[in-house]
Amino acid sequence: MTLTADAATDPVDAAQPLHTVYHPQRPLNLFRTVGVLMRGPKDPTMMVAGSTLWRAARTPAGVATLALRQSTEGVHATAWGPGSDWALEQLPRLCGATDNDAGFDPASLTAAGHPHLADVARRTASTRLTRTDLVFDALASAIIEQKVTSFQAFGAWRVLITRFGERAPGPTPRPMFAPPTIDGWRGIPSWAWHSAGVEPPQSRTIVRAAERGLRIADAVLAGPTGADGDRVLVSLPGIGAWTASETRIRALGDPDAVSVGDYHLAHQVGYALTGSRTDDAGMLELLAPWAGHRQRVVRLILASGLIEPRRGPRVAPEDHRRR
């Protein structure tokens, strides 16, 4: 990639943005690949405006805003802020360049009796596993999502990032914000967690993790993948297999991670592969033939539309802020 500079006109940041074009070596669906990182439709760190995907991030070099647009030439990227160089250097990984599906053959799904999933694999072959390399932000968002509905978690994320994050530079279509620094996460007062709807066990877990923030991030990035990579994360109080797996999926693009302990996932996997729901142990047994690519198969199941018919009322969000 070649970086070029051009003048920005946004009043938030008058510094020159950097431009580059990333040329994927394999077919790429930008929106399906990177869009999975969006935490709800009102995520202050990500949005889609027309044909452009906007992303605000706190990189190791500082805050950066990315505007990504795909054409037949490649992915056109413009970056603003002190973290621009880092964001553009990391762009190929964000777009799935390190996603290695060697050893995964969609035909194996047909052979196992799941031709529909094999067809989904062929139709979504341009969807890659994204990697952000931003471990602590992935960890914080996963902790917020523990034991609550997506609606509650995304709302809490929006409130906390907007209130305690940093305004993203550049001409964003609406105000966007990058997550707080690690010290910023640690300094969020108890009343603010409560106001955002985050329960004390989750807020304490994030604060405790922030006390070891950079060491955690460095250890996860340098450590092994798969189950062995969980050891650093699950050694922290309040972080179990689900949170560790979600962190590795988002930050590392781990193709084998399975979010054991998810309220719905085992049921969905069981229904898609057998026609009936199962538990976590059953899910792992069903996914075993695709060891090394279990997250890839999970993504195919989620994209397949094979969803068990609902037999009861939806789980109603519980508002803890009045306690």
C-alpha positions as CSV (number, residue, x, y, z in Angstrom):
1,M,0.0,0.0,0.0
2,T,1.1,3.5,-0.8
3,L,0.1,6.3,1.6
4,T,-0.7,9.8,0.3
5,A,-1.7,12.9,2.2
6,D,-4.4,15.4,1.5
7,A,-5.8,18.3,3.4
8,A,-8.8,17.8,5.7
9,T,-11.5,20.4,6.2
10,D,-13.2,19.1,9.3
11,P,-13.1,21.5,12.2
12,V,-12.5,18.7,14.6
13,D,-9.2,17.9,13.1
14,A,-7.5,20.1,10.5
15,A,-4.5,17.7,10.2
16,Q,-3.9,16.1,6.8
17,P,-5.5,12.7,6.4
18,L,-3.7,9.8,4.9
19,H,-4.9,7.8,2.0
20,T,-4.2,4.3,0.7
21,V,-5.7,1.6,-1.4
22,Y,-5.6,-2.0,-0.1
23,H,-5.6,-4.6,-2.9
24,P,-6.9,-7.9,-1.4
25,Q,-5.3,-11.0,-2.7
26,R,-8.7,-12.8,-2.5
27,P,-12.3,-11.8,-3.0
28,L,-13.5,-9.6,-0.2
29,N,-16.9,-8.4,1.0
30,L,-15.8,-5.4,3.1
31,F,-19.1,-4.8,4.8
32,R,-19.7,-8.4,5.8
33,T,-16.1,-8.8,7.0
34,V,-15.6,-5.6,9.0
35,G,-19.3,-4.9,9.8
36,V,-19.4,-7.8,12.3
37,L,-17.5,-5.5,14.7
38,M,-20.4,-3.0,15.0
39,R,-22.1,-3.1,18.4
40,G,-25.6,-2.3,17.4
41,P,-27.0,0.3,14.9
42,K,-26.1,3.3,17.0
43,D,-22.5,2.2,17.8
44,P,-20.5,5.4,18.3
45,T,-17.4,3.7,17.0
46,M,-18.8,2.5,13.7
47,M,-21.3,3.4,11.1
48,V,-22.2,3.0,7.4
49,A,-23.1,6.0,5.3
50,G,-23.9,5.2,1.8
51,S,-21.0,3.2,0.3
52,T,-18.6,4.2,3.1
53,L,-17.9,2.3,6.3
54,W,-16.6,4.6,9.1
55,R,-14.7,3.3,12.1
56,A,-13.2,5.1,15.1
57,A,-10.6,3.3,17.1
58,R,-8.0,3.9,19.8
59,T,-4.8,2.5,18.3
60,P,-1.5,2.2,20.2
61,A,-0.5,5.4,18.5
62,G,-3.6,7.3,19.4
63,V,-7.1,7.8,18.1
64,A,-7.8,7.2,14.4
65,T,-10.8,7.5,12.2
66,L,-11.1,5.3,9.1
67,A,-13.3,5.8,6.1
68,L,-13.4,2.7,4.0
69,R,-14.9,2.3,0.5
70,Q,-14.6,-0.7,-1.8
71,S,-14.4,-0.6,-5.6
72,T,-13.1,-2.9,-8.3
73,E,-9.7,-1.5,-7.6
74,G,-9.6,-2.4,-3.9
75,V,-10.4,-0.9,-0.6
76,H,-9.9,2.9,-0.6
77,A,-9.0,4.0,2.9
78,T,-8.7,7.5,4.4
79,A,-7.5,8.0,8.0
80,W,-7.5,11.0,10.3
81,G,-5.8,11.4,13.7
82,P,-2.6,10.5,15.4
83,G,-3.2,6.8,14.9
84,S,-3.6,7.1,11.2
85,D,-0.3,5.4,10.3
86,W,-1.1,2.5,12.6
87,A,-4.7,2.1,11.3
88,L,-3.6,2.0,7.7
89,E,-0.8,-0.4,8.4
90,Q,-3.3,-2.6,10.2
91,L,-5.9,-2.3,7.5
92,P,-5.1,-5.6,5.6
93,R,-5.6,-7.5,8.9
94,L,-8.9,-5.6,9.5
95,C,-10.0,-6.8,6.1
96,G,-9.1,-10.4,6.8
97,A,-5.7,-10.7,5.1
98,T,-4.5,-13.0,7.8
99,D,-7.6,-15.2,7.7
100,N,-6.2,-18.6,6.6
101,D,-8.8,-21.1,5.6
102,A,-6.4,-23.7,4.4
103,G,-7.7,-27.1,5.4
104,F,-11.3,-26.1,5.4
105,D,-13.2,-27.5,2.4
106,P,-16.9,-26.6,2.1
107,A,-17.4,-30.1,0.5
108,S,-16.8,-31.5,3.9
109,L,-20.1,-29.9,5.0
110,T,-21.9,-31.7,2.2
111,A,-20.2,-35.0,3.1
112,A,-21.3,-34.5,6.6
113,G,-24.9,-34.1,5.5
114,H,-25.2,-30.3,5.4
115,P,-25.3,-29.3,1.8
116,H,-27.2,-26.1,2.7
117,L,-24.2,-24.9,4.8
118,A,-21.8,-25.9,2.0
119,D,-23.9,-23.6,-0.3
120,V,-23.7,-20.8,2.2
121,A,-20.0,-21.2,2.3
122,R,-19.7,-20.8,-1.4
123,R,-22.0,-17.8,-1.4
124,T,-20.1,-16.1,1.4
125,A,-16.6,-17.0,0.3
126,S,-15.7,-13.3,0.1
127,T,-16.5,-12.9,3.8
128,R,-13.2,-13.0,5.8
129,L,-12.6,-13.2,9.5
130,T,-11.6,-9.7,10.6
131,R,-8.8,-8.9,13.1
132,T,-8.5,-5.6,15.0
133,D,-5.4,-6.3,17.1
134,L,-7.1,-4.1,19.8
135,V,-7.3,-6.6,22.6
136,F,-8.5,-4.4,25.5
137,D,-11.4,-2.8,23.6
138,A,-12.5,-6.3,22.4
139,L,-12.3,-7.5,26.0
140,A,-14.2,-4.5,27.4
141,S,-17.0,-4.9,24.9
142,A,-17.3,-8.6,25.6
143,I,-17.4,-8.1,29.3
144,I,-20.3,-5.6,28.9
145,E,-22.1,-8.2,26.9
146,Q,-21.9,-10.8,29.7
147,K,-25.3,-12.2,30.8
148,V,-27.5,-9.4,29.2
149,T,-29.4,-9.0,26.0
150,S,-27.7,-7.5,23.0
151,F,-30.1,-4.5,23.3
152,Q,-28.9,-3.8,26.8
153,A,-25.2,-4.4,26.0
154,F,-25.2,-2.2,22.9
155,G,-27.0,0.6,24.8
156,A,-24.4,0.5,27.6
157,W,-21.5,0.5,25.1
158,R,-23.0,3.5,23.4
159,V,-23.4,5.5,26.6
160,L,-20.0,4.7,28.0
161,I,-18.1,5.3,24.8
162,T,-19.9,8.6,24.1
163,R,-19.4,9.8,27.6
164,F,-15.9,8.7,28.4
165,G,-14.4,8.1,25.0
166,E,-12.7,10.6,22.7
167,R,-14.3,12.4,19.8
168,A,-13.1,10.9,16.6
169,P,-11.3,13.3,14.2
170,G,-12.3,13.8,10.6
171,P,-15.5,14.7,8.7
172,T,-17.6,11.9,10.1
173,P,-21.3,11.9,9.0
174,R,-22.3,12.2,12.7
175,P,-20.2,12.6,15.8
176,M,-18.2,9.4,16.5
177,F,-16.1,8.4,19.4
178,A,-13.1,6.1,20.1
179,P,-13.1,4.0,23.3
180,P,-11.4,5.4,26.4
181,T,-7.8,4.8,27.2
182,I,-7.1,1.9,29.5
183,D,-6.7,4.4,32.3
184,G,-10.0,6.0,31.2
185,W,-11.8,2.7,31.6
186,R,-10.4,2.3,35.0
187,G,-11.5,5.8,36.0
188,I,-15.2,5.5,35.1
189,P,-17.0,6.2,38.4
190,S,-19.5,3.6,39.8
191,W,-22.5,5.8,39.2
192,A,-21.7,6.1,35.5
193,W,-21.6,2.3,35.2
194,H,-24.9,2.1,37.0
195,S,-26.4,4.8,34.8
196,A,-25.3,3.0,31.7
197,G,-27.0,-0.2,32.9
198,V,-23.8,-2.2,33.6
199,E,-24.0,-4.4,36.6
200,P,-21.3,-4.2,39.3
201,P,-19.8,-7.7,38.5
202,Q,-19.1,-6.5,34.9
203,S,-17.9,-3.1,35.8
204,R,-15.5,-4.5,38.5
205,T,-14.2,-7.0,36.0
206,I,-13.4,-4.2,33.4
207,V,-11.7,-2.1,36.1
208,R,-9.6,-5.0,37.4
209,A,-8.7,-5.9,33.8
210,A,-7.7,-2.3,33.2
211,E,-5.2,-2.5,36.0
212,R,-3.3,-5.0,33.9
213,G,-4.4,-3.7,30.6
214,L,-1.3,-3.4,28.5
215,R,0.2,-6.6,29.9
216,I,-3.0,-8.4,29.0
217,A,-3.0,-7.1,25.5
218,D,0.7,-7.9,24.9
219,A,0.3,-11.4,26.3
220,V,-2.7,-12.2,24.2
221,L,-1.2,-10.8,21.0
222,A,2.1,-12.7,21.6
223,G,0.6,-15.9,22.9
224,P,-0.8,-19.0,21.3
225,T,-4.2,-19.2,19.6
226,G,-7.0,-21.5,20.4
227,A,-7.8,-22.9,23.8
228,D,-4.2,-22.2,25.0
229,G,-4.7,-18.6,24.2
230,D,-7.6,-18.4,26.7
231,R,-5.3,-19.0,29.7
232,V,-4.2,-15.4,29.9
233,L,-7.7,-14.1,29.8
234,V,-9.4,-16.6,32.0
235,S,-6.8,-16.1,34.7
236,L,-8.5,-12.8,35.4
237,P,-11.4,-12.7,37.9
238,G,-14.8,-12.4,36.1
239,I,-13.5,-13.7,32.7
240,G,-14.6,-17.1,31.6
241,A,-14.5,-19.1,28.4
242,W,-17.2,-17.1,26.7
243,T,-15.6,-13.7,27.2
244,A,-12.1,-15.1,26.3
245,S,-13.5,-16.6,23.1
246,E,-15.4,-13.4,22.1
247,T,-12.2,-11.4,22.7
248,R,-10.1,-13.6,20.5
249,I,-12.7,-13.6,17.8
250,R,-12.8,-9.8,17.6
251,A,-9.2,-8.9,18.3
252,L,-7.4,-11.9,16.7
253,G,-9.9,-13.3,14.1
254,D,-9.4,-16.7,15.7
255,P,-11.0,-19.2,13.2
256,D,-11.4,-21.9,15.9
257,A,-12.9,-20.0,18.7
258,V,-16.3,-21.2,20.0
259,S,-18.2,-19.1,22.5
260,V,-19.1,-21.7,25.1
261,G,-21.6,-20.4,27.6
262,D,-23.6,-18.4,25.1
263,Y,-27.3,-18.3,25.8
264,H,-28.4,-19.2,22.2
265,L,-25.4,-20.5,20.3
266,A,-25.4,-24.2,21.4
267,H,-29.1,-24.3,20.5
268,Q,-28.5,-22.8,17.1
269,V,-25.6,-25.1,16.3
270,G,-27.5,-28.1,17.4
271,Y,-30.6,-27.2,15.4
272,A,-28.6,-26.4,12.3
273,L,-26.6,-29.7,12.4
274,T,-29.1,-32.1,13.9
275,G,-32.5,-30.5,13.8
276,S,-32.7,-30.3,17.6
277,R,-31.1,-28.1,20.2
278,T,-28.1,-29.3,22.3
279,D,-25.9,-28.0,25.1
280,D,-22.3,-26.8,25.1
281,A,-20.8,-30.2,25.3
282,G,-23.0,-31.4,22.4
283,M,-22.1,-28.3,20.4
284,L,-18.4,-29.0,20.8
285,E,-18.9,-32.6,19.8
286,L,-20.8,-31.6,16.7
287,L,-18.2,-29.0,15.7
288,A,-15.2,-31.4,16.3
289,P,-14.9,-32.6,12.7
290,W,-14.0,-29.0,11.7
291,A,-11.4,-28.5,14.5
292,G,-9.3,-25.5,13.5
293,H,-12.2,-23.9,11.7
294,R,-15.0,-24.1,14.2
295,Q,-15.7,-20.4,14.3
296,R,-15.9,-20.5,10.5
297,V,-18.6,-23.1,10.7
298,V,-20.4,-21.2,13.4
299,R,-20.4,-18.1,11.2
300,L,-21.9,-20.2,8.4
301,I,-24.6,-21.4,10.7
302,L,-25.5,-17.9,11.8
303,A,-25.6,-16.8,8.1
304,S,-27.7,-19.7,7.0
305,G,-31.1,-18.7,8.4
306,L,-31.4,-22.1,10.1
307,I,-33.0,-20.9,13.3
308,E,-35.1,-23.0,15.7
309,P,-38.7,-21.8,15.8
310,R,-39.4,-19.9,19.0
311,R,-41.4,-21.8,21.6
312,G,-41.8,-19.1,24.2
313,P,-41.7,-15.4,24.9
314,R,-38.5,-13.5,24.3
315,V,-36.3,-12.7,27.2
316,A,-37.3,-9.3,28.4
317,P,-34.5,-6.8,29.2
318,E,-34.3,-6.0,32.9
319,D,-33.5,-2.5,33.9
320,H,-31.2,-2.6,36.9
321,R,-30.7,1.2,37.1
322,R,-33.6,1.8,39.4
323,R,-32.2,-0.4,42.1
